Amino acid sequence: MLGGGEEVAIDAIKHALRALRKRQLVEEGAHGPAFVALSRPFIFQGSVWKEKAENLETELQQCYKAQSRLSEQLVVEVAESRASKSLLKEKEELIASLQNDLSQASEECTSLKELLEEKTRAVDLVTSENQELKAQLEETRVRADAALAENKMLIDRWMLQKMQDAEKLNEANAIYEDMLDKVKASSIEQLARQQVDGVVRQSEEGAEYYVESTIPTTNKYKIPAHQGGCAAMVFEYNSNKLISGGQDQTLKLWDTNSGSLGRTLHGCLGSVLDLAITHDNKTIIAASSSNNLFVWDKDSGRIRHTLTGHVDKVCAVDVSRFSNRNVASAAYDRTIKIWDMQKGYCTNTIIFPSNCNALSFGLDGLTICSGHVDGNLRLWDVQTGKLLSEVVAHSLSITSISLSRNGNVLLTSGRDNVHNLFDMRTLEVCGTLRASGNRVASNWSRSCISADDSYVAAGSADGSVYVWSISQAKIVSTLKEHNSSVLCCSWSGLGKPLVTADRNGTICTWT
């Protein structure tokens, strides 16, 4: 379809051509008689008519030329009109595309404005929350500072009370020693122990079985007890019955008087790394490399509980001296867990930065001492799980913790081949024992204190067992019977025997 302008031009050209044609026809009609007259032989008019004919012919040629030029102009105008029409169409398409882009841009701009408003509201909300959190943080800091100040004051008061208690215990110990000196030659020694120990030990159960420990020198029995090694042993209270646990995932009950095996307990799913027994000798607890603790009824030999909750191997376990109900365990998941034996579940979890190799309840049952891979000795409150005190005990990992019978002295052994004695009242070193040939064999090598708190026994990587006198701070006996590293030592609460176990699973009893 042509545009309105092009149609008008074409109509004008057509009208001009029709007018020329009509004029030509009129002129031909008008000059017709002239041509007829010219054909007549009128000699006098010949030159005039000839001139007019030539003029008319010339004018007709000019009309034809004009018609030709108009035709050429018409063709040019039609081509230009078509080009203009194509260009116009392109411009219209471009305008439509630009209008579409403009519409999309407008919609996107509107969407971005809405998003910007939403983000602005979110930023305002976050800013408001941040201000509130800053205010809460500042308030919490103030409360924390106040709590730290109060905690420091309470610790100072607690330490003062402990020092006063220590003085009282020292006085009681002095009275105890003085009375023992007076009654050694008489038959009332038992009465004196009951009267004086009432101050120090408060009617300790089994005191009537207690005898002084002797320095072990002779190997009485050498027993191949466990395959793969034995790293845990514990004596029954007020008895010569021994319980051992080994890499073969079994517990064995021995009569150390005869060296005979009484019973084997099964059910442990991993290597036994530590053992504990309740003070009524009815329940045995084993710490296992399978991340669990296993609890046996000793009389029936059946498992009562499997205590789950640790996520790495359990390497230490102890029973409260105040209540058979409370058990503590330490594992390589950097936690100590407190268990209720009646209910069979965890009542508290203590978290710390370094793995714990050994632990022991305090005599009051309210505190726990733990020895760690970083060489530090830590004291914890059982009920709250708070750290009460921390000292650097060894330059390398602590491997063993043993509490004396009267609860005043704590023995620690470390991979630095040193055995330290700490005063439980102040956590200060009160003695250091070492030997040139003594090398602690593993991270769970267990040393022990004799029943009368007079001697310390510790095994060595060369198979030797060293016995120190605490009062003299020197070696009084070196025992050599093992063919591999000695991992564990345990002293009977009756004063003898001393029992040791090695990496081959051999148990030796010494008297």
C-alpha positions, 0 to 999 in steps of 0.5 A, a space after each residue: 500500500 502506498 502512502 497518501 502523498 505518493 497517491 496524490 503525486 501519481 494522480 497528478 502525473 496521470 492527470 497531466 498525461 491525460 491533459 497532454 494527450 487530450 491537447 495533442 488530440 485537439 491539436 491534431 483535430 484542429 490542424 487536420 483541415 490545415 493538412 488537408 488544405 496543404 495537400 491542395 495545390 495552392 501555391 500561394 499558401 504553401 510556404 505559410 502552411 509549411 512553416 506552421 506544420 514545422 512549428 506544430 511538429 516541433 511543438 509536438 516533439 517538445 510535448 513528447 520530450 516533456 512526457 518522457 521527462 515526466 515518465 522518468 520523474 514518475 519512475 524516480 518518484 515511485 522508487 523514492 516512495 518505495 524506499 521511503 516506505 521501507 525506511 518508514 517501516 524500519 523506523 516504525 519497527 525500531 520505535 516499537 522495539 524501543 517502546 517495548 524495551 522502555 516498557 521492560 526497563 520501566 517494569 524493571 526499574 519499578 521492581 528494583 525500587 520495590 526491592 530497594 525499599 524492602 532492603 532498606 527496611 531490612 537494613 533498618 531492622 538489622 540496624 535496630 537489632 544490632 543496636 539492641 544486641 550491642 546493648 545486651 552485650 554491654 549488659 552481659 559484659 557488665 554482669 560477667 565482670 560482676 560474676 568474675 569479681 564475685 567468683 574471685 572473691 568466692 575462690 579466695 574464701 574457698 582457698 582460705 577455708 581450705 587452708 584452715 581445713 588443712 591446718 586442722 587436718 595437719 593438727 589431726 595428723 600430728 595427733 594421730 602420729 603422736 598417739 600411734 607412737 604411744 600405742 604401738 607397744 600396746 594392745 589398744 592400737 585398734 582403739 586408737 586408730 578408731 578414735 584418731 582416724 575419726 578426725 582424719 578418715 571419719 570411720 573409714 570402712 575396712 579400717 580393721 583390715 588395714 596393715 602396714 605395707 612392706 617393700 616388695 622384693 620377690 616375685 610370687 606369681 607370674 601369670 599370662 593373663 591377657 592376650 595383647 597386653 594388660 593396661 588396667 587393674 584394680 583390687 577389691 576393697 579390703 581384699 586380695 582379689 584382683 580384677 584385670 582388663 586387657 586388649 582381649 576385651 575381657 575382665 578377669 578376677 584373680 586370687 592373688 594369694 594363690 595366683 588362680 583365676 576365679 572368673 572371666 567377664 565378657 561383654 566389653 566391645 573394645 580394649 579395656 583402658 581403665 577399671 574401677 570398682 564400687 566400695 561395696 565390691 558389687 559393681 565393676 566399671 570398665 573404660 573401653 576403646 569402643 567409646 563406651 563404659 561397661 558396668 558388671 554386677 560382680 556376683 552374677 557376672 552380667 552387664 548391668 549398664 552400657 554407658 554411652 555418650 562419649 564419641 571417642 575412646 574412654 581412657 579413665 574411670 573412677 568411683 566417688 569415695 563418698 557415694 557408690 552412685 557417682 561415677 566419672 569418666 574421661 575420654 579423648 573427646 575432651 570431656 569428663 562425664 558424671 554418671 548416676 549408676 542407679 539410673 544409668 545415665 549422664 548427669 553432667 558433662 565437663 568440657 576442656 581444651 586438652 584430652 584427659 588421660 587420667 582422673 580421680 575423685 577427691 576424698 569428699 566426692 565433690 571434686 575431681 582431679 584430672 591429668 591432661 595431655 598438655 601436662 596440666 593438672 586440673 581440679 573441677 567442681 563435680 556439681 557445677 562443672 567449673 574449673 576450680 584450679 589448674 597447675 602445670 604438673 609435667 612438661 609432657 602428658 600426664 599418664 596416671 593419677 592416684 589419690 592417697 588413702 587419707 586423701 591428702 596427697 595426689 600422685 601424678 606420673 608423666 611422659 617426662 618420666 617424673 612422678 610428682 606428689 601434690 598436696 591436695 589442699 594447695 595443689 603444690 608439689 610436695 615431692 618429686 620422684 625419678 630414676 635414671 632408668 625409669 621411662 614411662 611406656 605409654 599415655 596410660 601407664 598407671 603408677 600407684 601409692 601403697 595402702 599406708 601412703 609410704 611407697 610409690 610404685 611405677 613401671 618402666 618401658 624396659 620391664 622394670 618396676 621401681 619402688 620409691 619411699 615417699 619419706 626418703 624420696 629415693 628408690 628402695 626396690 627395683 623389681 625385674 621380672 617382666 619381658 616387656 614394657 610395664 603398663 600398670 601397677 596396683 597395690 592391695 589396700 591390705 598393704 600387700 601384694 603389689 601387682 604389675 602388668 605388662 604389654 604382653 599381658 603378663 601379671 606379676 605379684 610381688 611380696 
